[in-house]
């Protein structure tokens, strides 16, 4: 069955797309069918490298036939094979291209999903690129008014930032989740996101930023009246008192236990530095004011 030899199918398809003195127009319809057959043949034979190439060519063929949906599907297949081959740069490039093709179809959800697949695949080997893909996936859903569909993506980006020890960026994405939750009236998710951001700042031993975050978030009525707010308030008060044991006790509370696993792990390691300095600073702030009449 020579006709079903995937290498011969690829060669035949390539010939149909190549212009010559006797071929003035490329036959993309016939060629694309052959590329698809070749891709399946290589896949069955577990020849992932050639299957990847065949899916790339099939994707290009569907583009030429003005079928971006099918082109995107083939590009995702190529991306999955690139992942199996540990070709990480291609993984990101292929999933991003698939996303662009879905956007051409006016389908932001699968476009975002494609970026998220790429981001998940790259978390360990190309974390910075993973963050970019996750961020773009979130933006696609935000622009389409589907913030609620992005909640898991915000959390995933935060986790990658924490792995990279980029705590300010991690906290910022938790606040972005809080804003998205606010638009969806997802009060519980919103309050948990705000408490998570405060915990991240405290883990980074940035008390002033944690305090500012708390004050800003407390302008939101839903957070002000929440269990998460009370937990954050107690946590900050324990820092102000320089009470490490109280901080550890609060880190075991139910409000903390209901946060995402990665945030719980950070909270259970608090305090990360010497909190006695906060008590000294607070004591200095509370010193008796200067008597203006005493010039000595």
C-alpha positions as a printed Julia matrix, in Angstrom:
296×3 Matrix{Float64}:
   0.0    0.0     0.0
   2.51   2.54   -1.23
  -0.18   5.18   -1.56
  -0.67   5.25    2.2
   3.05   5.72    2.95
   2.96   9.05    4.83
   6.33  10.18    3.41
   4.99   9.65   -0.14
   1.77  11.46    0.76
   3.79  14.44    2.0
   5.92  14.45   -1.15
   2.82  14.34   -3.35
   1.16  17.13   -1.38
   4.27  19.31   -1.55
   4.31  18.84   -5.32
   0.68  20.0    -5.57
   1.5   23.26   -3.77
   4.62  24.01   -5.81
   4.18  26.2    -8.89
   6.0   25.27  -12.11
   5.84  25.75  -15.86
   3.06  23.15  -15.99
   1.33  24.1   -12.71
   0.26  27.72  -12.49
  -2.07  27.31   -9.49
  -1.48  25.42   -6.26
  -4.04  22.71   -5.51
  -4.38  23.39   -1.78
  -7.57  21.37   -1.41
  -6.0   18.11   -2.59
  -2.7   18.87   -0.86
  -4.34  19.58    2.5
  -6.19  16.26    2.44
  -2.89  14.5     1.76
  -1.12  16.37    4.57
  -3.9   15.34    6.97
  -3.6   11.7     5.91
   0.18  11.86    6.31
  -0.14  13.41    9.77
  -2.42  10.59   10.9
  -0.08   8.0     9.37
   2.98   9.4    11.12
   1.06   9.62   14.37
   0.02   5.96   14.2
   3.66   5.07   13.51
   4.64   7.21   16.53
   6.88   9.33   14.29
   6.17  12.5    16.25
   8.64  14.73   14.44
   7.2   14.08   10.98
   3.64  14.1    12.32
   4.3   17.57   13.75
   5.6   18.79   10.39
   2.6   17.28    8.58
   0.13  19.0    10.95
   1.94  22.31   10.38
   1.53  21.86    6.64
  -2.11  20.79    7.05
  -2.73  23.9     9.13
  -1.22  26.09    6.41
  -3.42  24.3     3.87
  -6.6   24.99    5.83
  -5.56  28.64    6.09
  -5.18  28.8     2.32
  -8.65  27.27    2.03
 -10.04  30.04    4.31
 -10.81  27.62    7.13
  -9.11  29.13   10.22
 -10.97  26.84   12.63
  -9.53  23.67   11.06
  -6.17  25.41   10.71
  -6.2   26.17   14.45
  -7.08  22.56   15.32
  -4.14  21.26   13.26
  -1.81  23.83   14.82
  -2.86  22.63   18.29
  -2.06  19.06   17.22
   1.39  20.24   16.09
   1.86  22.0    19.43
   0.96  18.87   21.41
   3.52  16.87   19.42
   6.14  19.58   19.95
   5.48  19.2    23.67
   6.04  15.43   23.44
   9.32  16.17   21.68
  10.31  18.8    24.3
  10.58  21.46   21.59
   9.54  24.18   24.02
   9.92  27.22   21.78
   7.69  25.58   19.17
   5.12  24.72   21.84
   4.7   28.41   22.64
   4.78  29.52   19.0
   2.27  26.9    17.82
  -0.26  27.46   20.59
  -0.01  31.22   20.07
  -0.63  30.77   16.34
  -3.59  28.49   17.08
  -4.98  31.2    19.34
  -4.64  33.8    16.58
  -6.53  31.54   14.19
  -9.35  31.06   16.7
  -9.54  34.85   17.08
  -9.97  35.06   13.29
 -13.02  32.82   13.76
 -14.38  35.19   16.41
 -13.96  32.53   19.12
 -12.19  34.09   22.14
 -12.82  31.13   24.47
 -10.91  28.49   22.45
  -8.33  31.2    21.64
  -7.76  31.69   25.36
  -7.79  27.93   25.98
  -5.03  27.43   23.39
  -2.82  30.01   25.1
  -3.52  28.41   28.48
  -2.49  24.98   27.16
   0.78  26.46   25.97
   1.3   28.25   29.28
   0.75  25.07   31.3
   3.19  23.14   29.1
   5.9   25.79   29.57
   5.59  26.46   33.32
   8.72  24.48   34.24
  10.93  24.97   31.19
  10.06  28.5    30.02
   8.28  30.15   32.98
   8.59  33.71   31.63
   6.96  32.69   28.35
   4.35  30.76   30.35
   3.45  33.97   32.19
   3.07  35.87   28.89
   0.76  33.2    27.5
  -1.34  33.06   30.67
  -1.56  36.87   30.74
  -2.68  37.05   27.1
  -5.21  34.28   27.77
  -6.67  36.36   30.63
  -6.78  39.49   28.47
  -8.73  37.7    25.72
 -11.42  36.7    28.21
 -11.47  40.11   29.92
 -11.92  41.85   26.58
 -14.86  39.56   25.86
 -16.48  40.21   29.26
 -15.82  36.62   30.42
 -13.72  37.37   33.5
 -15.27  34.5    35.45
 -13.79  32.04   32.96
 -10.33  33.43   33.73
 -10.26  32.85   37.51
  -8.14  29.69   37.25
  -5.77  31.47   34.86
  -5.17  34.33   37.33
  -4.33  31.76   39.99
  -2.02  29.87   37.63
  -0.06  33.04   36.77
   0.23  33.85   40.46
   1.65  30.38   41.15
   4.3   30.78   38.44
   5.29  34.2    39.78
   5.62  32.73   43.28
   7.85  29.93   41.96
  10.04  32.65   40.41
   9.97  34.54   43.74
   8.42  37.56   42.0
   6.1   38.33   44.87
   5.05  41.85   43.86
   3.89  40.53   40.47
   2.15  37.61   42.18
   0.24  39.95   44.49
  -0.68  42.2    41.54
  -2.29  39.26   39.74
  -4.27  38.36   42.86
  -5.56  41.94   42.9
  -6.42  41.57   39.2
  -8.41  38.47   40.12
 -10.15  40.5    42.82
 -11.14  43.15   40.28
 -12.43  40.51   37.85
 -14.41  38.85   40.65
 -15.92  42.22   41.54
 -17.23  42.59   37.98
 -18.8   39.12   38.23
 -20.26  39.74   41.72
 -18.17  36.77   42.92
 -17.72  38.23   46.39
 -16.12  35.19   48.01
 -13.47  34.88   45.29
 -12.87  38.63   45.49
 -12.28  38.63   49.25
 -10.04  35.56   49.1
  -7.98  37.21   46.36
  -7.46  40.35   48.46
  -6.41  38.36   51.53
  -4.08  36.3    49.32
  -2.39  39.47   48.04
  -1.82  40.66   51.63
  -0.36  37.26   52.6
   2.02  37.4    49.61
   3.27  40.87   50.59
   3.81  39.71   54.17
   5.67  36.63   52.96
   7.94  38.99   51.01
   8.39  40.85   54.35
   6.93  44.01   52.84
   4.7   45.13   55.7
   4.12  48.64   54.35
   2.85  47.32   51.02
   0.69  44.75   52.83
  -0.8   47.52   54.96
  -1.41  49.74   51.92
  -3.02  46.81   50.11
  -5.27  46.18   53.11
  -6.32  49.84   53.31
  -7.02  50.03   49.56
  -9.01  46.8    49.52
 -10.98  47.88   52.57
 -12.5   50.64   50.43
 -14.52  47.81   48.88
 -17.57  47.3    51.08
 -17.8   43.55   50.41
 -14.24  43.03   51.66
 -14.66  45.4    54.6
 -17.46  43.22   56.0
 -15.81  39.86   55.26
 -14.11  37.17   57.34
 -11.07  37.65   55.11
 -10.88  41.3    56.15
 -11.03  40.38   59.84
  -8.26  37.83   59.3
  -6.07  40.36   57.48
  -6.7   42.96   60.19
  -5.65  40.54   62.94
  -2.59  39.51   60.94
  -1.44  43.09   60.46
  -2.11  43.86   64.11
   0.06  40.91   65.14
   2.86  42.28   62.96
   2.44  45.72   64.53
   2.69  44.12   67.97
   5.76  42.14   66.88
   3.96  38.98   68.03
   5.38  36.07   66.01
   3.33  33.46   67.88
   0.07  35.28   67.15
   1.03  35.52   63.46
   1.56  31.74   63.38
  -1.77  31.17   65.13
  -3.68  33.35   62.65
  -1.96  31.54   59.75
  -3.77  28.37   60.93
  -7.22  30.05   60.87
 -10.08  28.9    58.65
  -9.93  32.07   56.54
  -6.38  31.15   55.55
  -7.21  27.44   55.16
  -9.78  28.27   52.47
  -7.26  30.05   50.23
  -5.43  28.4    47.34
  -2.9   25.74   48.33
   0.12  27.8    47.24
  -1.02  30.79   49.34
  -1.69  28.55   52.36
   1.9   27.29   52.13
   3.18  30.87   52.2
   0.93  31.81   55.13
   2.09  28.82   57.17
   5.69  30.07   56.83
   4.9   33.49   58.31
   6.61  35.42   59.7
   9.53  35.26   57.28
  11.68  37.82   59.09
  12.19  39.58   62.41
   8.89  41.19   63.4
  10.23  42.81   66.56
  11.35  45.76   64.41
   7.72  46.49   63.55
   6.95  46.76   67.27
   9.85  49.2    67.77
   8.68  51.33   64.84
   5.14  51.34   66.21
   6.35  52.33   69.67
   8.26  55.26   68.18
   5.15  56.42   66.35
   3.2   56.41   69.61
   5.79  58.43   71.55
   4.55  61.54   73.34
   4.3   64.52   70.93
   6.79  67.37   71.32
   5.74  70.15   73.71
   5.99  73.31   71.62
   6.34  75.46   74.75
   9.38  73.5    75.92
  12.33  75.04   74.09
  15.0   73.23   76.1
